[in-house]
Amino acid sequence: MRKLGAILLGVGGGVAAGYFIYYLVTVVVQFMPLPLRIAIAAAALGVIIVLVSLVRERVKSAREDKQKFKGVDR
């Protein structure tokens, strides 16, 4: 049940975020000066890079932990 809730939350949040980004790009950005658009794009790209890096680190850590405790019984 939790997995279904998490999936629905993720899908709903993704759709809402996608619509917000679409709205931001089509309406709001038209009236922003170019340096501000570049700054916002750079900040968004930085956040994405940090999040991807954190996910990759967590996956790598989980794999290493799995190998470390391979022979341990629960």
Chimera marker file (.cmm) of the C-alpha trace (Angstrom):
<marker_set name="trace">
<marker id="1" x="0.000" y="0.000" z="0.000" r="1" g="1" b="0" radius="0.5"/>
<marker id="2" x="2.880" y="2.371" z="0.765" r="1" g="1" b="0" radius="0.5"/>
<marker id="3" x="4.453" y="1.689" z="-2.604" r="1" g="1" b="0" radius="0.5"/>
<marker id="4" x="1.212" y="2.587" z="-4.371" r="1" g="1" b="0" radius="0.5"/>
<marker id="5" x="0.966" y="5.784" z="-2.353" r="1" g="1" b="0" radius="0.5"/>
<marker id="6" x="4.564" y="6.673" z="-3.137" r="1" g="1" b="0" radius="0.5"/>
<marker id="7" x="4.016" y="6.005" z="-6.842" r="1" g="1" b="0" radius="0.5"/>
<marker id="8" x="0.880" y="8.147" z="-6.926" r="1" g="1" b="0" radius="0.5"/>
<marker id="9" x="2.643" y="10.908" z="-5.011" r="1" g="1" b="0" radius="0.5"/>
<marker id="10" x="5.570" y="10.802" z="-7.422" r="1" g="1" b="0" radius="0.5"/>
<marker id="11" x="3.357" y="10.840" z="-10.514" r="1" g="1" b="0" radius="0.5"/>
<marker id="12" x="1.199" y="13.652" z="-9.178" r="1" g="1" b="0" radius="0.5"/>
<marker id="13" x="4.209" y="15.701" z="-8.125" r="1" g="1" b="0" radius="0.5"/>
<marker id="14" x="5.889" y="15.076" z="-11.464" r="1" g="1" b="0" radius="0.5"/>
<marker id="15" x="2.847" y="16.226" z="-13.411" r="1" g="1" b="0" radius="0.5"/>
<marker id="16" x="2.471" y="19.320" z="-11.237" r="1" g="1" b="0" radius="0.5"/>
<marker id="17" x="6.170" y="20.154" z="-11.534" r="1" g="1" b="0" radius="0.5"/>
<marker id="18" x="6.057" y="19.608" z="-15.291" r="1" g="1" b="0" radius="0.5"/>
<marker id="19" x="3.084" y="21.933" z="-15.673" r="1" g="1" b="0" radius="0.5"/>
<marker id="20" x="4.745" y="24.547" z="-13.464" r="1" g="1" b="0" radius="0.5"/>
<marker id="21" x="7.933" y="24.419" z="-15.530" r="1" g="1" b="0" radius="0.5"/>
<marker id="22" x="5.916" y="24.666" z="-18.753" r="1" g="1" b="0" radius="0.5"/>
<marker id="23" x="4.008" y="27.674" z="-17.387" r="1" g="1" b="0" radius="0.5"/>
<marker id="24" x="7.210" y="29.299" z="-16.156" r="1" g="1" b="0" radius="0.5"/>
<marker id="25" x="8.944" y="28.883" z="-19.485" r="1" g="1" b="0" radius="0.5"/>
<marker id="26" x="6.056" y="30.007" z="-21.673" r="1" g="1" b="0" radius="0.5"/>
<marker id="27" x="4.642" y="32.923" z="-19.687" r="1" g="1" b="0" radius="0.5"/>
<marker id="28" x="6.970" y="34.267" z="-17.040" r="1" g="1" b="0" radius="0.5"/>
<marker id="29" x="10.311" y="33.905" z="-18.811" r="1" g="1" b="0" radius="0.5"/>
<marker id="30" x="9.200" y="36.101" z="-21.710" r="1" g="1" b="0" radius="0.5"/>
<marker id="31" x="9.349" y="39.139" z="-19.448" r="1" g="1" b="0" radius="0.5"/>
<marker id="32" x="12.636" y="38.336" z="-17.685" r="1" g="1" b="0" radius="0.5"/>
<marker id="33" x="15.914" y="39.864" z="-18.756" r="1" g="1" b="0" radius="0.5"/>
<marker id="34" x="18.404" y="37.470" z="-20.335" r="1" g="1" b="0" radius="0.5"/>
<marker id="35" x="20.929" y="37.446" z="-17.438" r="1" g="1" b="0" radius="0.5"/>
<marker id="36" x="18.182" y="36.417" z="-15.005" r="1" g="1" b="0" radius="0.5"/>
<marker id="37" x="17.066" y="33.602" z="-17.335" r="1" g="1" b="0" radius="0.5"/>
<marker id="38" x="20.642" y="32.350" z="-17.550" r="1" g="1" b="0" radius="0.5"/>
<marker id="39" x="21.052" y="32.515" z="-13.759" r="1" g="1" b="0" radius="0.5"/>
<marker id="40" x="17.854" y="30.544" z="-13.161" r="1" g="1" b="0" radius="0.5"/>
<marker id="41" x="18.853" y="27.918" z="-15.724" r="1" g="1" b="0" radius="0.5"/>
<marker id="42" x="22.308" y="27.592" z="-14.146" r="1" g="1" b="0" radius="0.5"/>
<marker id="43" x="20.817" y="27.200" z="-10.663" r="1" g="1" b="0" radius="0.5"/>
<marker id="44" x="18.348" y="24.565" z="-11.879" r="1" g="1" b="0" radius="0.5"/>
<marker id="45" x="21.119" y="22.666" z="-13.640" r="1" g="1" b="0" radius="0.5"/>
<marker id="46" x="23.215" y="22.796" z="-10.469" r="1" g="1" b="0" radius="0.5"/>
<marker id="47" x="20.374" y="21.360" z="-8.395" r="1" g="1" b="0" radius="0.5"/>
<marker id="48" x="19.857" y="18.553" z="-10.909" r="1" g="1" b="0" radius="0.5"/>
<marker id="49" x="23.579" y="17.710" z="-10.920" r="1" g="1" b="0" radius="0.5"/>
<marker id="50" x="23.709" y="17.618" z="-7.111" r="1" g="1" b="0" radius="0.5"/>
<marker id="51" x="20.615" y="15.394" z="-6.900" r="1" g="1" b="0" radius="0.5"/>
<marker id="52" x="21.963" y="12.964" z="-9.504" r="1" g="1" b="0" radius="0.5"/>
<marker id="53" x="25.286" y="12.863" z="-7.674" r="1" g="1" b="0" radius="0.5"/>
<marker id="54" x="23.571" y="12.104" z="-4.353" r="1" g="1" b="0" radius="0.5"/>
<marker id="55" x="21.468" y="9.317" z="-5.866" r="1" g="1" b="0" radius="0.5"/>
<marker id="56" x="24.510" y="7.742" z="-7.521" r="1" g="1" b="0" radius="0.5"/>
<marker id="57" x="26.449" y="7.911" z="-4.242" r="1" g="1" b="0" radius="0.5"/>
<marker id="58" x="23.576" y="6.307" z="-2.323" r="1" g="1" b="0" radius="0.5"/>
<marker id="59" x="23.218" y="3.490" z="-4.864" r="1" g="1" b="0" radius="0.5"/>
<marker id="60" x="26.959" y="2.833" z="-4.767" r="1" g="1" b="0" radius="0.5"/>
<marker id="61" x="26.935" y="2.820" z="-0.965" r="1" g="1" b="0" radius="0.5"/>
<marker id="62" x="24.016" y="0.390" z="-0.888" r="1" g="1" b="0" radius="0.5"/>
<marker id="63" x="25.842" y="-1.986" z="-3.237" r="1" g="1" b="0" radius="0.5"/>
<marker id="64" x="28.987" y="-1.851" z="-1.119" r="1" g="1" b="0" radius="0.5"/>
<marker id="65" x="26.992" y="-2.495" z="2.064" r="1" g="1" b="0" radius="0.5"/>
<marker id="66" x="25.290" y="-5.452" z="0.438" r="1" g="1" b="0" radius="0.5"/>
<marker id="67" x="28.683" y="-6.963" z="-0.444" r="1" g="1" b="0" radius="0.5"/>
<marker id="68" x="30.116" y="-6.167" z="3.003" r="1" g="1" b="0" radius="0.5"/>
<marker id="69" x="27.354" y="-8.015" z="4.866" r="1" g="1" b="0" radius="0.5"/>
<marker id="70" x="26.865" y="-10.828" z="2.360" r="1" g="1" b="0" radius="0.5"/>
<marker id="71" x="27.721" y="-13.649" z="4.781" r="1" g="1" b="0" radius="0.5"/>
<marker id="72" x="25.864" y="-12.251" z="7.803" r="1" g="1" b="0" radius="0.5"/>
<marker id="73" x="22.625" y="-13.976" z="8.792" r="1" g="1" b="0" radius="0.5"/>
<marker id="74" x="19.680" y="-11.940" z="9.973" r="1" g="1" b="0" radius="0.5"/>
<link id1="1" id2="2" r="1" g="1" b="0" radius="0.2"/>
<link id1="2" id2="3" r="1" g="1" b="0" radius="0.2"/>
<link id1="3" id2="4" r="1" g="1" b="0" radius="0.2"/>
<link id1="4" id2="5" r="1" g="1" b="0" radius="0.2"/>
<link id1="5" id2="6" r="1" g="1" b="0" radius="0.2"/>
<link id1="6" id2="7" r="1" g="1" b="0" radius="0.2"/>
<link id1="7" id2="8" r="1" g="1" b="0" radius="0.2"/>
<link id1="8" id2="9" r="1" g="1" b="0" radius="0.2"/>
<link id1="9" id2="10" r="1" g="1" b="0" radius="0.2"/>
<link id1="10" id2="11" r="1" g="1" b="0" radius="0.2"/>
<link id1="11" id2="12" r="1" g="1" b="0" radius="0.2"/>
<link id1="12" id2="13" r="1" g="1" b="0" radius="0.2"/>
<link id1="13" id2="14" r="1" g="1" b="0" radius="0.2"/>
<link id1="14" id2="15" r="1" g="1" b="0" radius="0.2"/>
<link id1="15" id2="16" r="1" g="1" b="0" radius="0.2"/>
<link id1="16" id2="17" r="1" g="1" b="0" radius="0.2"/>
<link id1="17" id2="18" r="1" g="1" b="0" radius="0.2"/>
<link id1="18" id2="19" r="1" g="1" b="0" radius="0.2"/>
<link id1="19" id2="20" r="1" g="1" b="0" radius="0.2"/>
<link id1="20" id2="21" r="1" g="1" b="0" radius="0.2"/>
<link id1="21" id2="22" r="1" g="1" b="0" radius="0.2"/>
<link id1="22" id2="23" r="1" g="1" b="0" radius="0.2"/>
<link id1="23" id2="24" r="1" g="1" b="0" radius="0.2"/>
<link id1="24" id2="25" r="1" g="1" b="0" radius="0.2"/>
<link id1="25" id2="26" r="1" g="1" b="0" radius="0.2"/>
<link id1="26" id2="27" r="1" g="1" b="0" radius="0.2"/>
<link id1="27" id2="28" r="1" g="1" b="0" radius="0.2"/>
<link id1="28" id2="29" r="1" g="1" b="0" radius="0.2"/>
<link id1="29" id2="30" r="1" g="1" b="0" radius="0.2"/>
<link id1="30" id2="31" r="1" g="1" b="0" radius="0.2"/>
<link id1="31" id2="32" r="1" g="1" b="0" radius="0.2"/>
<link id1="32" id2="33" r="1" g="1" b="0" radius="0.2"/>
<link id1="33" id2="34" r="1" g="1" b="0" radius="0.2"/>
<link id1="34" id2="35" r="1" g="1" b="0" radius="0.2"/>
<link id1="35" id2="36" r="1" g="1" b="0" radius="0.2"/>
<link id1="36" id2="37" r="1" g="1" b="0" radius="0.2"/>
<link id1="37" id2="38" r="1" g="1" b="0" radius="0.2"/>
<link id1="38" id2="39" r="1" g="1" b="0" radius="0.2"/>
<link id1="39" id2="40" r="1" g="1" b="0" radius="0.2"/>
<link id1="40" id2="41" r="1" g="1" b="0" radius="0.2"/>
<link id1="41" id2="42" r="1" g="1" b="0" radius="0.2"/>
<link id1="42" id2="43" r="1" g="1" b="0" radius="0.2"/>
<link id1="43" id2="44" r="1" g="1" b="0" radius="0.2"/>
<link id1="44" id2="45" r="1" g="1" b="0" radius="0.2"/>
<link id1="45" id2="46" r="1" g="1" b="0" radius="0.2"/>
<link id1="46" id2="47" r="1" g="1" b="0" radius="0.2"/>
<link id1="47" id2="48" r="1" g="1" b="0" radius="0.2"/>
<link id1="48" id2="49" r="1" g="1" b="0" radius="0.2"/>
<link id1="49" id2="50" r="1" g="1" b="0" radius="0.2"/>
<link id1="50" id2="51" r="1" g="1" b="0" radius="0.2"/>
<link id1="51" id2="52" r="1" g="1" b="0" radius="0.2"/>
<link id1="52" id2="53" r="1" g="1" b="0" radius="0.2"/>
<link id1="53" id2="54" r="1" g="1" b="0" radius="0.2"/>
<link id1="54" id2="55" r="1" g="1" b="0" radius="0.2"/>
<link id1="55" id2="56" r="1" g="1" b="0" radius="0.2"/>
<link id1="56" id2="57" r="1" g="1" b="0" radius="0.2"/>
<link id1="57" id2="58" r="1" g="1" b="0" radius="0.2"/>
<link id1="58" id2="59" r="1" g="1" b="0" radius="0.2"/>
<link id1="59" id2="60" r="1" g="1" b="0" radius="0.2"/>
<link id1="60" id2="61" r="1" g="1" b="0" radius="0.2"/>
<link id1="61" id2="62" r="1" g="1" b="0" radius="0.2"/>
<link id1="62" id2="63" r="1" g="1" b="0" radius="0.2"/>
<link id1="63" id2="64" r="1" g="1" b="0" radius="0.2"/>
<link id1="64" id2="65" r="1" g="1" b="0" radius="0.2"/>
<link id1="65" id2="66" r="1" g="1" b="0" radius="0.2"/>
<link id1="66" id2="67" r="1" g="1" b="0" radius="0.2"/>
<link id1="67" id2="68" r="1" g="1" b="0" radius="0.2"/>
<link id1="68" id2="69" r="1" g="1" b="0" radius="0.2"/>
<link id1="69" id2="70" r="1" g="1" b="0" radius="0.2"/>
<link id1="70" id2="71" r="1" g="1" b="0" radius="0.2"/>
<link id1="71" id2="72" r="1" g="1" b="0" radius="0.2"/>
<link id1="72" id2="73" r="1" g="1" b="0" radius="0.2"/>
<link id1="73" id2="74" r="1" g="1" b="0" radius="0.2"/>
</marker_set>
